[in-house]
Amino acid sequence: MYSPKVGDHVDSLDTPSMIVDLDLMEANIKKLMDKLLPTGLNIRPHLKTTKSAILAGKLATAGAKGGCVAKISEAEAIAAAGFDDLLITCEIVGPVKVQRLVDLYRKYPKIRIVVDSEVGASAINDALEKSGIPEPITTLIDLDVGLHRTGVKPGEPALALARHVGGLKHLNLIGVQGYEGHLQHLHDYEDRKKQCLESMAILTGTADAFRKAGHNIEVVTTGGTGTAEFCASVPGVTELQPGSFIFMDVDYRNAVGSFFSHSLVLLSTVISQQGPRAVTIDTGLKSLTTDSGLAECKDSRYEYGVLGDEHGSLMWEEGTPALSVGDRVEMLPSHIDPTVNLHDFYYAHRNGVIEEIWPVDSRGKVQ
């Protein structure tokens, strides 16, 4: 039975396989920590990228304080796998999700949540009241700083929500979250910086307004791989949430450059010859996502195209060395988070020898 093991060479892996160069990944982590830890801010990496408790632990060892997940099901999986200092960054709405939160919080009291409505906050409070859990859950107000996806609007709507949450016995309001996701991939550095600082002014201004209204705001959390350095320069920000930096992808590289390296690739095999300068590989839509454009071959002389669920194409110009059936190629994901979500395991290697195999703990956890 096929069963890759530590000590095997990556050449022995079947394809498609998600492989991680440990030297490059560790360098990415060090670059981020060297840049951001001296600011004194907490780094709470977003684990919707890695979906892995093992990698959360590695980030914590490097200096991170906790992690973020997007959904309640991700929190369940990551906590059960051994890492429970988690902020759930999406709103938890609906009786099924709220009950799952209560059950999770009973077992893992480090869990933190965000709310952006009185209805959502009250439902969680009422469920915790019925549960008999004495300790209030650590809560942040999610603020819309320009993405217009989730978050209460700044100004009086935010203040009204803070008043409401502050009056709930089972929610302990300690902070505010604002995610400027619409700015992460802006290609112009100065434009990205300018707009990010405008979003940070909304976020920190709201935190100050909450404090003036009598709320104990300790956490102001924000930022992503494309903006964390700007957020870190803003007085009042206390916590940063970058995630994609650990592996990188084509979309981020095109926006922010090559400060971080592509440490993760999809190992693929040429399975069919389709012309003098065209082949088919075994890596299609079920292996690489296209929401942020097409993946790229690590060797840029070969251009990738999608041929369906299981297949992709590589084509090249005349004069480029030909690919043949059986050849291996390495593909760079265009969007790392949903690509990781398509796979069961990471094969982490150093100089081609597998050192660790990590399960993708929260694969498919979208609830």
Contacts in CASP RR format, 6 or more apart in sequence:
PFRMAT RR
TARGET T0000
AUTHOR 0000-0000-0000
METHOD contacts of the structure
MODEL  1
MYSPKVGDHVDSLDTPSMIVDLDLMEANIKKLMDKLLPTGLNIRPHLKTT
KSAILAGKLATAGAKGGCVAKISEAEAIAAAGFDDLLITCEIVGPVKVQR
LVDLYRKYPKIRIVVDSEVGASAINDALEKSGIPEPITTLIDLDVGLHRT
GVKPGEPALALARHVGGLKHLNLIGVQGYEGHLQHLHDYEDRKKQCLESM
AILTGTADAFRKAGHNIEVVTTGGTGTAEFCASVPGVTELQPGSFIFMDV
DYRNAVGSFFSHSLVLLSTVISQQGPRAVTIDTGLKSLTTDSGLAECKDS
RYEYGVLGDEHGSLMWEEGTPALSVGDRVEMLPSHIDPTVNLHDFYYAHR
NGVIEEIWPVDSRGKVQ
2 14 0 8 1.000
4 12 0 8 1.000
4 13 0 8 1.000
4 347 0 8 1.000
4 354 0 8 1.000
4 357 0 8 1.000
5 354 0 8 1.000
5 357 0 8 1.000
6 354 0 8 1.000
6 355 0 8 1.000
6 356 0 8 1.000
6 357 0 8 1.000
7 353 0 8 1.000
7 354 0 8 1.000
7 355 0 8 1.000
8 353 0 8 1.000
8 354 0 8 1.000
9 352 0 8 1.000
9 353 0 8 1.000
9 354 0 8 1.000
10 17 0 8 1.000
10 19 0 8 1.000
10 267 0 8 1.000
10 347 0 8 1.000
10 349 0 8 1.000
10 352 0 8 1.000
10 353 0 8 1.000
10 354 0 8 1.000
11 328 0 8 1.000
11 352 0 8 1.000
13 19 0 8 1.000
13 267 0 8 1.000
13 347 0 8 1.000
13 354 0 8 1.000
15 267 0 8 1.000
15 268 0 8 1.000
15 269 0 8 1.000
15 282 0 8 1.000
15 283 0 8 1.000
15 328 0 8 1.000
16 266 0 8 1.000
16 267 0 8 1.000
16 268 0 8 1.000
16 282 0 8 1.000
16 283 0 8 1.000
16 287 0 8 1.000
16 331 0 8 1.000
16 343 0 8 1.000
17 266 0 8 1.000
17 267 0 8 1.000
17 343 0 8 1.000
17 345 0 8 1.000
17 347 0 8 1.000
18 264 0 8 1.000
18 265 0 8 1.000
18 266 0 8 1.000
18 267 0 8 1.000
18 339 0 8 1.000
18 340 0 8 1.000
18 343 0 8 1.000
18 345 0 8 1.000
18 346 0 8 1.000
18 347 0 8 1.000
19 264 0 8 1.000
19 265 0 8 1.000
19 266 0 8 1.000
19 267 0 8 1.000
19 330 0 8 1.000
19 346 0 8 1.000
19 347 0 8 1.000
19 348 0 8 1.000
19 349 0 8 1.000
20 247 0 8 1.000
20 263 0 8 1.000
20 264 0 8 1.000
20 346 0 8 1.000
20 347 0 8 1.000
20 348 0 8 1.000
20 349 0 8 1.000
21 263 0 8 1.000
21 264 0 8 1.000
21 265 0 8 1.000
21 349 0 8 1.000
21 350 0 8 1.000
22 348 0 8 1.000
22 349 0 8 1.000
22 350 0 8 1.000
22 355 0 8 1.000
22 356 0 8 1.000
23 350 0 8 1.000
23 351 0 8 1.000
24 261 0 8 1.000
24 262 0 8 1.000
24 263 0 8 1.000
25 246 0 8 1.000
25 247 0 8 1.000
25 263 0 8 1.000
25 264 0 8 1.000
25 348 0 8 1.000
27 261 0 8 1.000
27 263 0 8 1.000
28 245 0 8 1.000
28 246 0 8 1.000
28 247 0 8 1.000
28 248 0 8 1.000
28 260 0 8 1.000
28 261 0 8 1.000
28 263 0 8 1.000
29 58 0 8 1.000
29 59 0 8 1.000
29 62 0 8 1.000
29 246 0 8 1.000
30 62 0 8 1.000
31 245 0 8 1.000
31 259 0 8 1.000
31 260 0 8 1.000
32 43 0 8 1.000
32 228 0 8 1.000
32 242 0 8 1.000
32 245 0 8 1.000
32 246 0 8 1.000
32 260 0 8 1.000
33 43 0 8 1.000
33 62 0 8 1.000
33 63 0 8 1.000
33 64 0 8 1.000
35 229 0 8 1.000
36 43 0 8 1.000
36 228 0 8 1.000
36 229 0 8 1.000
36 232 0 8 1.000
36 240 0 8 1.000
36 242 0 8 1.000
37 43 0 8 1.000
37 63 0 8 1.000
39 232 0 8 1.000
39 233 0 8 1.000
41 232 0 8 1.000
41 237 0 8 1.000
41 238 0 8 1.000
41 239 0 8 1.000
41 240 0 8 1.000
42 64 0 8 1.000
42 65 0 8 1.000
42 238 0 8 1.000
42 239 0 8 1.000
42 240 0 8 1.000
43 59 0 8 1.000
43 63 0 8 1.000
43 64 0 8 1.000
43 65 0 8 1.000
43 239 0 8 1.000
43 240 0 8 1.000
43 242 0 8 1.000
44 64 0 8 1.000
44 65 0 8 1.000
44 66 0 8 1.000
44 67 0 8 1.000
44 68 0 8 1.000
44 87 0 8 1.000
44 221 0 8 1.000
44 239 0 8 1.000
44 240 0 8 1.000
44 241 0 8 1.000
45 56 0 8 1.000
45 59 0 8 1.000
45 64 0 8 1.000
45 66 0 8 1.000
45 67 0 8 1.000
45 68 0 8 1.000
45 241 0 8 1.000
45 242 0 8 1.000
45 243 0 8 1.000
45 246 0 8 1.000
46 67 0 8 1.000
46 68 0 8 1.000
46 69 0 8 1.000
46 70 0 8 1.000
46 89 0 8 1.000
46 224 0 8 1.000
46 241 0 8 1.000
46 242 0 8 1.000
46 243 0 8 1.000
47 55 0 8 1.000
47 56 0 8 1.000
47 67 0 8 1.000
47 68 0 8 1.000
47 69 0 8 1.000
47 74 0 8 1.000
47 78 0 8 1.000
47 86 0 8 1.000
47 243 0 8 1.000
47 362 0 8 1.000
48 68 0 8 1.000
48 69 0 8 1.000
48 70 0 8 1.000
48 74 0 8 1.000
48 243 0 8 1.000
48 337 0 8 1.000
49 243 0 8 1.000
49 244 0 8 1.000
49 246 0 8 1.000
49 247 0 8 1.000
49 336 0 8 1.000
49 337 0 8 1.000
49 340 0 8 1.000
50 56 0 8 1.000
50 243 0 8 1.000
50 246 0 8 1.000
50 247 0 8 1.000
50 340 0 8 1.000
51 74 0 8 1.000
51 77 0 8 1.000
51 78 0 8 1.000
51 340 0 8 1.000
51 341 0 8 1.000
51 360 0 8 1.000
51 361 0 8 1.000
51 362 0 8 1.000
51 363 0 8 1.000
51 365 0 8 1.000
52 78 0 8 1.000
52 81 0 8 1.000
52 346 0 8 1.000
52 358 0 8 1.000
52 359 0 8 1.000
52 360 0 8 1.000
52 361 0 8 1.000
52 362 0 8 1.000
53 78 0 8 1.000
53 81 0 8 1.000
53 82 0 8 1.000
53 83 0 8 1.000
53 361 0 8 1.000
54 81 0 8 1.000
54 356 0 8 1.000
54 358 0 8 1.000
54 359 0 8 1.000
55 246 0 8 1.000
55 358 0 8 1.000
56 64 0 8 1.000
56 66 0 8 1.000
56 67 0 8 1.000
56 78 0 8 1.000
56 83 0 8 1.000
57 64 0 8 1.000
57 83 0 8 1.000
59 67 0 8 1.000
59 246 0 8 1.000
60 66 0 8 1.000
60 83 0 8 1.000
60 85 0 8 1.000
65 85 0 8 1.000
65 239 0 8 1.000
66 83 0 8 1.000
66 85 0 8 1.000
66 86 0 8 1.000
66 87 0 8 1.000
67 83 0 8 1.000
67 85 0 8 1.000
67 86 0 8 1.000
67 87 0 8 1.000
68 86 0 8 1.000
68 87 0 8 1.000
68 88 0 8 1.000
68 89 0 8 1.000
68 241 0 8 1.000
69 75 0 8 1.000
69 78 0 8 1.000
69 86 0 8 1.000
69 87 0 8 1.000
69 88 0 8 1.000
69 89 0 8 1.000
69 362 0 8 1.000
70 88 0 8 1.000
70 89 0 8 1.000
70 90 0 8 1.000
71 88 0 8 1.000
71 90 0 8 1.000
71 365 0 8 1.000
71 366 0 8 1.000
71 367 0 8 1.000
72 88 0 8 1.000
72 92 0 8 1.000
72 97 0 8 1.000
72 100 0 8 1.000
72 101 0 8 1.000
72 104 0 8 1.000
72 367 0 8 1.000
73 100 0 8 1.000
73 362 0 8 1.000
73 364 0 8 1.000
73 365 0 8 1.000
73 366 0 8 1.000
73 367 0 8 1.000
74 88 0 8 1.000
74 362 0 8 1.000
74 365 0 8 1.000
75 86 0 8 1.000
75 88 0 8 1.000
75 104 0 8 1.000
75 108 0 8 1.000
75 111 0 8 1.000
76 100 0 8 1.000
76 104 0 8 1.000
76 365 0 8 1.000
77 361 0 8 1.000
77 362 0 8 1.000
77 365 0 8 1.000
78 84 0 8 1.000
78 86 0 8 1.000
78 361 0 8 1.000
78 362 0 8 1.000
79 86 0 8 1.000
79 104 0 8 1.000
79 107 0 8 1.000
79 108 0 8 1.000
79 111 0 8 1.000
80 361 0 8 1.000
81 359 0 8 1.000
81 361 0 8 1.000
84 108 0 8 1.000
84 110 0 8 1.000
84 111 0 8 1.000
85 110 0 8 1.000
86 108 0 8 1.000
86 110 0 8 1.000
86 111 0 8 1.000
86 112 0 8 1.000
87 112 0 8 1.000
87 113 0 8 1.000
87 114 0 8 1.000
87 140 0 8 1.000
87 177 0 8 1.000
87 221 0 8 1.000
88 101 0 8 1.000
88 111 0 8 1.000
88 112 0 8 1.000
88 113 0 8 1.000
88 114 0 8 1.000
89 114 0 8 1.000
89 142 0 8 1.000
89 177 0 8 1.000
89 179 0 8 1.000
89 241 0 8 1.000
90 114 0 8 1.000
90 150 0 8 1.000
91 114 0 8 1.000
91 115 0 8 1.000
91 116 0 8 1.000
91 117 0 8 1.000
91 120 0 8 1.000
91 142 0 8 1.000
91 150 0 8 1.000
91 151 0 8 1.000
92 98 0 8 1.000
92 101 0 8 1.000
92 113 0 8 1.000
92 120 0 8 1.000
92 124 0 8 1.000
93 117 0 8 1.000
93 119 0 8 1.000
93 120 0 8 1.000
93 123 0 8 1.000
94 120 0 8 1.000
94 123 0 8 1.000
95 123 0 8 1.000
95 127 0 8 1.000
97 367 0 8 1.000
98 123 0 8 1.000
98 124 0 8 1.000
98 127 0 8 1.000
99 127 0 8 1.000
100 367 0 8 1.000
101 111 0 8 1.000
101 113 0 8 1.000
101 124 0 8 1.000
101 127 0 8 1.000
101 137 0 8 1.000
102 127 0 8 1.000
102 128 0 8 1.000
102 131 0 8 1.000
102 133 0 8 1.000
104 111 0 8 1.000
105 111 0 8 1.000
105 128 0 8 1.000
105 133 0 8 1.000
105 137 0 8 1.000
106 131 0 8 1.000
106 133 0 8 1.000
109 135 0 8 1.000
111 137 0 8 1.000
111 138 0 8 1.000
112 137 0 8 1.000
112 138 0 8 1.000
112 139 0 8 1.000
112 140 0 8 1.000
113 124 0 8 1.000
113 137 0 8 1.000
113 138 0 8 1.000
113 139 0 8 1.000
113 140 0 8 1.000
114 139 0 8 1.000
114 140 0 8 1.000
114 141 0 8 1.000
114 142 0 8 1.000
114 177 0 8 1.000
115 121 0 8 1.000
115 124 0 8 1.000
115 139 0 8 1.000
115 140 0 8 1.000
115 141 0 8 1.000
115 142 0 8 1.000
115 161 0 8 1.000
115 165 0 8 1.000
115 171 0 8 1.000
116 141 0 8 1.000
116 142 0 8 1.000
116 143 0 8 1.000
116 144 0 8 1.000
116 150 0 8 1.000
116 151 0 8 1.000
116 152 0 8 1.000
116 161 0 8 1.000
117 152 0 8 1.000
117 161 0 8 1.000
118 160 0 8 1.000
118 161 0 8 1.000
118 164 0 8 1.000
121 139 0 8 1.000
121 161 0 8 1.000
121 164 0 8 1.000
121 165 0 8 1.000
121 168 0 8 1.000
121 171 0 8 1.000
122 164 0 8 1.000
122 168 0 8 1.000
124 137 0 8 1.000
124 170 0 8 1.000
124 171 0 8 1.000
125 168 0 8 1.000
125 169 0 8 1.000
125 170 0 8 1.000
125 171 0 8 1.000
128 136 0 8 1.000
128 137 0 8 1.000
128 170 0 8 1.000
128 171 0 8 1.000
129 169 0 8 1.000
129 170 0 8 1.000
133 170 0 8 1.000
136 168 0 8 1.000
136 169 0 8 1.000
136 170 0 8 1.000
136 171 0 8 1.000
136 172 0 8 1.000
137 170 0 8 1.000
137 171 0 8 1.000
137 172 0 8 1.000
138 172 0 8 1.000
138 174 0 8 1.000
139 165 0 8 1.000
139 171 0 8 1.000
139 172 0 8 1.000
139 173 0 8 1.000
139 174 0 8 1.000
139 175 0 8 1.000
140 173 0 8 1.000
140 174 0 8 1.000
140 175 0 8 1.000
140 176 0 8 1.000
140 177 0 8 1.000
140 219 0 8 1.000
140 221 0 8 1.000
141 152 0 8 1.000
141 158 0 8 1.000
141 161 0 8 1.000
141 162 0 8 1.000
141 165 0 8 1.000
141 173 0 8 1.000
141 175 0 8 1.000
141 176 0 8 1.000
141 177 0 8 1.000
141 210 0 8 1.000
142 150 0 8 1.000
142 151 0 8 1.000
142 152 0 8 1.000
142 176 0 8 1.000
142 177 0 8 1.000
142 178 0 8 1.000
143 151 0 8 1.000
143 152 0 8 1.000
143 154 0 8 1.000
143 158 0 8 1.000
143 176 0 8 1.000
143 177 0 8 1.000
143 178 0 8 1.000
143 202 0 8 1.000
143 203 0 8 1.000
143 206 0 8 1.000
144 150 0 8 1.000
144 151 0 8 1.000
144 152 0 8 1.000
144 153 0 8 1.000
144 154 0 8 1.000
144 178 0 8 1.000
145 154 0 8 1.000
145 178 0 8 1.000
145 179 0 8 1.000
145 180 0 8 1.000
145 199 0 8 1.000
145 200 0 8 1.000
145 202 0 8 1.000
145 203 0 8 1.000
145 222 0 8 1.000
146 180 0 8 1.000
146 182 0 8 1.000
146 199 0 8 1.000
146 202 0 8 1.000
147 179 0 8 1.000
147 180 0 8 1.000
147 181 0 8 1.000
147 182 0 8 1.000
148 182 0 8 1.000
149 181 0 8 1.000
151 178 0 8 1.000
152 158 0 8 1.000
152 161 0 8 1.000
154 202 0 8 1.000
154 206 0 8 1.000
155 206 0 8 1.000
155 209 0 8 1.000
158 206 0 8 1.000
158 209 0 8 1.000
158 210 0 8 1.000
159 209 0 8 1.000
159 210 0 8 1.000
159 213 0 8 1.000
162 173 0 8 1.000
162 210 0 8 1.000
162 213 0 8 1.000
162 215 0 8 1.000
163 213 0 8 1.000
165 171 0 8 1.000
165 173 0 8 1.000
166 173 0 8 1.000
166 215 0 8 1.000
173 215 0 8 1.000
173 216 0 8 1.000
173 217 0 8 1.000
174 216 0 8 1.000
174 217 0 8 1.000
174 218 0 8 1.000
174 219 0 8 1.000
175 207 0 8 1.000
175 210 0 8 1.000
175 217 0 8 1.000
175 218 0 8 1.000
175 219 0 8 1.000
175 220 0 8 1.000
175 221 0 8 1.000
176 203 0 8 1.000
176 206 0 8 1.000
176 207 0 8 1.000
176 210 0 8 1.000
176 217 0 8 1.000
176 219 0 8 1.000
176 220 0 8 1.000
176 221 0 8 1.000
177 221 0 8 1.000
177 222 0 8 1.000
178 199 0 8 1.000
178 203 0 8 1.000
178 221 0 8 1.000
178 222 0 8 1.000
178 223 0 8 1.000
179 222 0 8 1.000
179 223 0 8 1.000
179 224 0 8 1.000
179 241 0 8 1.000
180 195 0 8 1.000
180 196 0 8 1.000
180 199 0 8 1.000
180 200 0 8 1.000
180 222 0 8 1.000
180 223 0 8 1.000
180 227 0 8 1.000
181 224 0 8 1.000
181 227 0 8 1.000
183 192 0 8 1.000
183 195 0 8 1.000
183 196 0 8 1.000
183 199 0 8 1.000
183 226 0 8 1.000
183 227 0 8 1.000
184 224 0 8 1.000
184 225 0 8 1.000
184 226 0 8 1.000
184 227 0 8 1.000
184 252 0 8 1.000
184 255 0 8 1.000
185 226 0 8 1.000
185 251 0 8 1.000
185 252 0 8 1.000
185 254 0 8 1.000
185 255 0 8 1.000
186 192 0 8 1.000
186 195 0 8 1.000
186 255 0 8 1.000
187 254 0 8 1.000
187 255 0 8 1.000
192 226 0 8 1.000
192 227 0 8 1.000
192 230 0 8 1.000
192 255 0 8 1.000
193 230 0 8 1.000
196 227 0 8 1.000
196 230 0 8 1.000
196 231 0 8 1.000
197 230 0 8 1.000
197 234 0 8 1.000
199 222 0 8 1.000
200 222 0 8 1.000
200 230 0 8 1.000
200 231 0 8 1.000
200 234 0 8 1.000
200 237 0 8 1.000
201 234 0 8 1.000
203 220 0 8 1.000
203 222 0 8 1.000
203 237 0 8 1.000
204 220 0 8 1.000
204 234 0 8 1.000
204 235 0 8 1.000
204 236 0 8 1.000
204 237 0 8 1.000
207 217 0 8 1.000
207 220 0 8 1.000
207 236 0 8 1.000
210 217 0 8 1.000
211 217 0 8 1.000
218 238 0 8 1.000
219 238 0 8 1.000
219 239 0 8 1.000
220 236 0 8 1.000
220 237 0 8 1.000
220 238 0 8 1.000
220 239 0 8 1.000
221 237 0 8 1.000
221 238 0 8 1.000
221 239 0 8 1.000
221 240 0 8 1.000
221 241 0 8 1.000
222 231 0 8 1.000
222 237 0 8 1.000
222 239 0 8 1.000
222 240 0 8 1.000
222 241 0 8 1.000
223 231 0 8 1.000
223 240 0 8 1.000
223 241 0 8 1.000
223 242 0 8 1.000
224 231 0 8 1.000
224 240 0 8 1.000
224 241 0 8 1.000
224 242 0 8 1.000
224 243 0 8 1.000
224 244 0 8 1.000
225 242 0 8 1.000
225 243 0 8 1.000
225 244 0 8 1.000
225 245 0 8 1.000
225 252 0 8 1.000
225 256 0 8 1.000
225 260 0 8 1.000
226 242 0 8 1.000
226 252 0 8 1.000
226 255 0 8 1.000
226 256 0 8 1.000
228 240 0 8 1.000
228 241 0 8 1.000
228 242 0 8 1.000
231 237 0 8 1.000
231 240 0 8 1.000
232 240 0 8 1.000
244 252 0 8 1.000
244 336 0 8 1.000
244 337 0 8 1.000
245 252 0 8 1.000
245 260 0 8 1.000
246 263 0 8 1.000
247 262 0 8 1.000
247 263 0 8 1.000
247 264 0 8 1.000
247 333 0 8 1.000
247 336 0 8 1.000
247 340 0 8 1.000
248 260 0 8 1.000
248 261 0 8 1.000
248 262 0 8 1.000
248 263 0 8 1.000
248 264 0 8 1.000
248 336 0 8 1.000
249 262 0 8 1.000
249 292 0 8 1.000
249 332 0 8 1.000
249 333 0 8 1.000
249 334 0 8 1.000
249 335 0 8 1.000
249 336 0 8 1.000
249 339 0 8 1.000
250 292 0 8 1.000
250 293 0 8 1.000
250 295 0 8 1.000
250 296 0 8 1.000
250 332 0 8 1.000
250 333 0 8 1.000
250 334 0 8 1.000
250 335 0 8 1.000
251 292 0 8 1.000
251 293 0 8 1.000
251 334 0 8 1.000
251 335 0 8 1.000
252 260 0 8 1.000
252 336 0 8 1.000
253 262 0 8 1.000
262 298 0 8 1.000
262 332 0 8 1.000
264 333 0 8 1.000
264 336 0 8 1.000
264 340 0 8 1.000
264 346 0 8 1.000
265 298 0 8 1.000
265 330 0 8 1.000
265 331 0 8 1.000
265 332 0 8 1.000
266 283 0 8 1.000
266 287 0 8 1.000
266 288 0 8 1.000
266 295 0 8 1.000
266 330 0 8 1.000
266 331 0 8 1.000
266 332 0 8 1.000
266 333 0 8 1.000
266 339 0 8 1.000
267 328 0 8 1.000
267 329 0 8 1.000
267 330 0 8 1.000
267 331 0 8 1.000
268 281 0 8 1.000
268 282 0 8 1.000
268 283 0 8 1.000
268 287 0 8 1.000
268 328 0 8 1.000
268 329 0 8 1.000
268 330 0 8 1.000
268 331 0 8 1.000
269 281 0 8 1.000
269 282 0 8 1.000
269 326 0 8 1.000
269 327 0 8 1.000
269 328 0 8 1.000
269 329 0 8 1.000
270 279 0 8 1.000
270 280 0 8 1.000
270 281 0 8 1.000
270 314 0 8 1.000
270 323 0 8 1.000
270 324 0 8 1.000
270 325 0 8 1.000
270 326 0 8 1.000
270 327 0 8 1.000
270 328 0 8 1.000
270 329 0 8 1.000
271 280 0 8 1.000
271 281 0 8 1.000
271 282 0 8 1.000
271 311 0 8 1.000
271 325 0 8 1.000
271 326 0 8 1.000
272 279 0 8 1.000
272 280 0 8 1.000
272 325 0 8 1.000
273 279 0 8 1.000
273 280 0 8 1.000
273 324 0 8 1.000
273 325 0 8 1.000
274 280 0 8 1.000
274 313 0 8 1.000
276 322 0 8 1.000
277 315 0 8 1.000
277 316 0 8 1.000
277 317 0 8 1.000
277 318 0 8 1.000
277 320 0 8 1.000
277 322 0 8 1.000
278 313 0 8 1.000
278 314 0 8 1.000
278 315 0 8 1.000
279 313 0 8 1.000
279 314 0 8 1.000
279 323 0 8 1.000
279 324 0 8 1.000
279 325 0 8 1.000
279 327 0 8 1.000
280 307 0 8 1.000
280 311 0 8 1.000
280 312 0 8 1.000
280 313 0 8 1.000
280 314 0 8 1.000
281 311 0 8 1.000
281 312 0 8 1.000
281 313 0 8 1.000
281 314 0 8 1.000
281 329 0 8 1.000
281 331 0 8 1.000
282 310 0 8 1.000
282 311 0 8 1.000
282 312 0 8 1.000
283 295 0 8 1.000
283 311 0 8 1.000
283 312 0 8 1.000
283 331 0 8 1.000
284 306 0 8 1.000
284 307 0 8 1.000
284 308 0 8 1.000
284 309 0 8 1.000
284 310 0 8 1.000
284 311 0 8 1.000
284 312 0 8 1.000
285 306 0 8 1.000
285 308 0 8 1.000
285 309 0 8 1.000
286 309 0 8 1.000
286 310 0 8 1.000
286 342 0 8 1.000
287 339 0 8 1.000
287 342 0 8 1.000
287 343 0 8 1.000
288 295 0 8 1.000
288 331 0 8 1.000
288 333 0 8 1.000
288 334 0 8 1.000
288 339 0 8 1.000
288 342 0 8 1.000
289 333 0 8 1.000
289 334 0 8 1.000
289 335 0 8 1.000
289 338 0 8 1.000
289 339 0 8 1.000
289 342 0 8 1.000
290 306 0 8 1.000
290 334 0 8 1.000
291 334 0 8 1.000
291 335 0 8 1.000
291 338 0 8 1.000
292 334 0 8 1.000
292 335 0 8 1.000
293 334 0 8 1.000
293 335 0 8 1.000
294 304 0 8 1.000
294 305 0 8 1.000
294 306 0 8 1.000
294 334 0 8 1.000
295 304 0 8 1.000
295 331 0 8 1.000
295 332 0 8 1.000
295 333 0 8 1.000
295 334 0 8 1.000
295 339 0 8 1.000
296 304 0 8 1.000
296 331 0 8 1.000
296 332 0 8 1.000
296 334 0 8 1.000
297 303 0 8 1.000
297 304 0 8 1.000
297 314 0 8 1.000
297 329 0 8 1.000
297 330 0 8 1.000
297 331 0 8 1.000
297 332 0 8 1.000
298 329 0 8 1.000
298 330 0 8 1.000
298 331 0 8 1.000
298 332 0 8 1.000
299 329 0 8 1.000
299 330 0 8 1.000
301 316 0 8 1.000
301 317 0 8 1.000
301 320 0 8 1.000
301 321 0 8 1.000
302 314 0 8 1.000
302 315 0 8 1.000
302 316 0 8 1.000
302 320 0 8 1.000
302 323 0 8 1.000
302 329 0 8 1.000
303 314 0 8 1.000
303 315 0 8 1.000
303 316 0 8 1.000
304 312 0 8 1.000
304 313 0 8 1.000
304 314 0 8 1.000
304 331 0 8 1.000
305 312 0 8 1.000
305 313 0 8 1.000
305 314 0 8 1.000
305 315 0 8 1.000
306 312 0 8 1.000
306 313 0 8 1.000
307 313 0 8 1.000
314 323 0 8 1.000
314 329 0 8 1.000
316 322 0 8 1.000
316 323 0 8 1.000
323 329 0 8 1.000
333 339 0 8 1.000
340 360 0 8 1.000
340 363 0 8 1.000
341 360 0 8 1.000
341 363 0 8 1.000
341 364 0 8 1.000
342 363 0 8 1.000
343 360 0 8 1.000
343 363 0 8 1.000
344 359 0 8 1.000
344 360 0 8 1.000
344 363 0 8 1.000
345 357 0 8 1.000
345 358 0 8 1.000
345 359 0 8 1.000
345 360 0 8 1.000
346 356 0 8 1.000
346 357 0 8 1.000
346 358 0 8 1.000
346 360 0 8 1.000
347 354 0 8 1.000
347 357 0 8 1.000
348 354 0 8 1.000
348 355 0 8 1.000
348 356 0 8 1.000
348 357 0 8 1.000
348 358 0 8 1.000
349 355 0 8 1.000
END
